[in-house]
Amino acid sequence: MIEISSPTQQDRIIELLTAINTDDVTFTFKEKKGISLYFETNASDLEEAAKIAKSAIKAEPWGTVLYFRSVPCN
């Protein structure tokens, strides 16, 4: 599971990550707690999954100026 923390653009983050299928890595939205969004992933390397999510968000026009955190979690 990975955690994305962002106070804004949460709906766009959910939409973006659930549409990803990069290198056979997928994300499924599980829950929201405050500013944290939790995603299940089929990736065996959670650090790499967090990096894929971060790169995908930063690639979006709205993501280039977004302050957020992407980390693995249990």
ABEGO torsion letter per residue (X at the ends): XBBBBBABGAAAAAAAAAABBBGGBBBBBABBBEABBBBBBABABAAAAAAAAAAAAAABAAAAABBBBBBBBX
